[in-house]
Amino acid sequence: MSETITATFEVATRDADQTRAFGEDLGRILAAGDLIMLSGGLGAGKTTLTQGIGVGMGVRGRVASPTFIVARVHPSLHGGPDLIHADAYRITDLSDLETLDLDSSLDEAVTVVEWGEGKTEAMSAERLSIEVRRASGGEADRDGDVIDLEHMDDGTRFIVLRAHGHRWDGVLDGVVAAHGGTRIDDAGTDE
């Protein structure tokens, strides 16, 4: 299976609403068979992005973190593909992954897997890896011995999309550009 990255893009969002809006536009261009692998630290915004994807795809049900149920199916409300939202955090090997049986519905649904890096790549060579990063830095407020971390996270996120395979050729450019993002690799440029 090819690990070739065909394009890399980056989008910056200022808050959860912008992250959801980017996800919504991304959801509108997704098709049955698409595999989206999300990575990023705890609280980075993986589920927030997936909430937007669900809205863009027009699926039923509130998209929530699948941590405790491992996988949730959100049926389409208009005859499009269903959204399967899975969490591979507790998956340790291929036999654990097989118990989710994600590959049986891969062709008919859009599958979004949080924490899938290093675990779900074998499911499809034509996948989109998305890393959601928090901005780093900032200073915690102090009140005596109490440290207040509430304002350390200003909501800024850097979303890096790595397209694997030719399914994504020309598909992501418009969505990324509409959100002020850019292509950050040199593929596709004149030599």
C-alpha positions as CSV (number, residue, x, y, z in Angstrom):
1,M,0.0,0.0,0.0
2,S,1.4,3.3,-1.0
3,E,2.2,5.8,1.7
4,T,2.7,8.6,-0.9
5,I,1.3,12.0,0.2
6,T,-0.1,13.6,-3.0
7,A,-0.8,17.0,-1.4
8,T,-0.5,18.8,1.9
9,F,-2.6,21.8,3.0
10,E,-2.9,24.0,6.1
11,V,-5.8,26.0,7.4
12,A,-5.8,28.1,10.6
13,T,-9.0,28.6,12.5
14,R,-9.6,31.1,15.4
15,D,-12.2,29.2,17.4
16,A,-14.5,26.2,17.5
17,D,-17.1,27.8,15.3
18,Q,-14.5,28.3,12.5
19,T,-13.2,24.7,12.9
20,R,-16.8,23.4,12.6
21,A,-17.4,25.6,9.5
22,F,-14.3,24.2,7.9
23,G,-15.5,20.7,8.7
24,E,-18.9,21.5,7.3
25,D,-17.4,22.6,3.9
26,L,-15.2,19.5,4.0
27,G,-18.2,17.3,4.7
28,R,-19.9,18.6,1.5
29,I,-17.2,17.2,-0.7
30,L,-16.8,13.8,0.9
31,A,-18.1,10.7,-0.8
32,A,-18.8,7.1,0.0
33,G,-15.6,5.2,0.5
34,D,-13.6,8.2,1.9
35,L,-11.5,7.4,4.9
36,I,-10.5,10.4,7.1
37,M,-7.9,9.8,9.9
38,L,-7.8,12.5,12.6
39,S,-4.9,13.1,14.9
40,G,-4.1,15.7,17.5
41,G,-3.8,16.0,21.3
42,L,-6.6,15.7,23.7
43,G,-9.0,18.7,23.3
44,A,-7.4,19.7,20.0
45,G,-10.7,19.8,18.1
46,K,-10.9,16.4,16.4
47,T,-14.6,15.9,17.4
48,T,-15.4,19.6,16.7
49,L,-14.1,19.2,13.2
50,T,-16.2,16.0,12.8
51,Q,-19.3,17.8,14.0
52,G,-18.9,20.1,11.1
53,I,-18.3,17.2,8.7
54,G,-21.6,15.7,9.9
55,V,-23.5,18.9,9.3
56,G,-21.9,19.2,5.8
57,M,-22.8,15.6,5.0
58,G,-26.4,16.1,6.3
59,V,-26.4,13.3,8.7
60,R,-28.8,12.5,11.6
61,G,-27.8,12.8,15.3
62,R,-25.4,14.9,17.3
63,V,-21.8,14.1,16.6
64,A,-20.1,13.5,19.9
65,S,-16.8,12.0,20.9
66,P,-17.0,8.2,20.3
67,T,-14.4,7.5,23.1
68,F,-16.6,5.3,25.2
69,I,-18.7,3.7,22.5
70,V,-15.8,3.3,20.0
71,A,-17.9,3.8,16.9
72,R,-21.1,5.5,16.0
73,V,-23.1,5.5,12.8
74,H,-24.9,8.7,11.7
75,P,-27.3,7.9,8.9
76,S,-27.7,10.3,6.0
77,L,-30.9,12.4,6.0
78,H,-31.0,12.8,2.2
79,G,-29.8,9.5,0.7
80,G,-26.0,10.3,0.8
81,P,-23.4,8.2,2.5
82,D,-23.7,7.6,6.3
83,L,-21.0,9.0,8.5
84,I,-19.2,6.4,10.7
85,H,-17.3,8.2,13.5
86,A,-14.9,5.9,15.3
87,D,-12.2,6.2,18.0
88,A,-9.1,4.0,17.7
89,Y,-7.5,5.3,20.9
90,R,-7.8,2.0,22.7
91,I,-7.0,-0.1,19.6
92,T,-3.7,-1.8,20.1
93,D,-3.4,-4.1,17.2
94,L,-5.0,-5.3,14.0
95,S,-7.2,-7.8,15.8
96,D,-8.7,-5.0,17.9
97,L,-9.3,-3.0,14.8
98,E,-11.0,-6.0,13.1
99,T,-13.5,-6.1,15.9
100,L,-14.8,-2.7,14.8
101,D,-15.5,-4.2,11.4
102,L,-15.0,-0.7,9.8
103,D,-13.8,-2.2,6.5
104,S,-17.2,-3.9,5.9
105,S,-18.9,-0.5,5.4
106,L,-16.0,1.5,4.1
107,D,-17.2,1.5,0.5
108,E,-20.7,2.8,1.4
109,A,-19.9,5.3,4.1
110,V,-17.6,8.1,5.0
111,T,-15.4,6.8,7.8
112,V,-13.8,9.3,10.2
113,V,-11.4,7.7,12.7
114,E,-10.0,9.6,15.6
115,W,-6.6,8.4,16.9
116,G,-6.2,6.2,13.8
117,E,-2.6,7.1,12.9
118,G,-0.4,4.0,12.9
119,K,-3.5,1.8,13.1
120,T,-5.9,2.3,10.2
121,E,-3.7,3.2,7.2
122,A,-4.1,-0.3,5.8
123,M,-7.9,0.3,5.3
124,S,-7.3,2.6,2.3
125,A,-4.5,4.0,0.2
126,E,-6.9,6.8,-0.8
127,R,-7.3,8.5,2.5
128,L,-7.1,11.9,4.1
129,S,-5.0,12.3,7.2
130,I,-5.9,15.4,9.2
131,E,-3.8,16.7,12.1
132,V,-5.5,19.3,14.4
133,R,-2.9,21.3,16.4
134,R,-3.4,23.8,19.1
135,A,-1.4,27.0,19.1
136,S,1.4,26.8,21.5
137,G,2.6,29.4,23.9
138,G,0.5,31.7,26.1
139,E,0.7,32.5,29.7
140,A,-1.5,31.2,32.5
141,D,-3.2,33.6,34.8
142,R,-2.1,33.4,38.5
143,D,-4.0,34.4,41.6
144,G,-1.6,33.7,44.4
145,D,-1.0,29.9,44.4
146,V,-3.9,29.3,42.0
147,I,-3.0,28.8,38.3
148,D,-5.9,29.5,35.9
149,L,-5.5,27.7,32.6
150,E,-8.8,28.9,31.1
151,H,-7.3,31.6,28.9
152,M,-4.2,29.6,27.8
153,D,-6.2,28.2,24.9
154,D,-7.3,31.0,22.7
155,G,-9.1,28.6,20.4
156,T,-6.6,28.9,17.5
157,R,-6.1,25.7,15.6
158,F,-3.8,24.7,12.8
159,I,-5.4,22.0,10.6
160,V,-3.0,20.1,8.4
161,L,-4.5,17.9,5.7
162,R,-2.4,15.3,4.0
163,A,-4.0,13.7,1.0
164,H,-3.0,10.1,0.2
165,G,-3.8,8.9,-3.3
166,H,-5.3,10.6,-6.3
167,R,-8.9,10.6,-5.1
168,W,-8.1,14.0,-3.6
169,D,-6.5,15.6,-6.7
170,G,-8.1,19.0,-7.1
171,V,-10.8,18.2,-4.5
172,L,-9.5,20.0,-1.5
173,D,-8.1,23.2,-3.1
174,G,-11.4,25.2,-3.1
175,V,-12.4,24.3,0.4
176,V,-8.9,25.1,1.8
177,A,-8.8,28.4,-0.1
178,A,-12.3,29.4,1.1
179,H,-11.0,29.2,4.6
180,G,-7.8,31.1,4.0
181,G,-5.6,28.1,3.9
182,T,-2.8,27.2,1.6
183,R,-1.1,24.3,0.0
184,I,2.2,23.8,1.8
185,D,3.9,21.2,-0.3
186,D,5.6,21.7,-3.6
187,A,3.8,19.0,-5.5
188,G,1.9,20.3,-8.5
189,T,4.2,23.3,-8.9
190,D,6.2,23.8,-12.1
191,E,9.7,22.5,-12.0
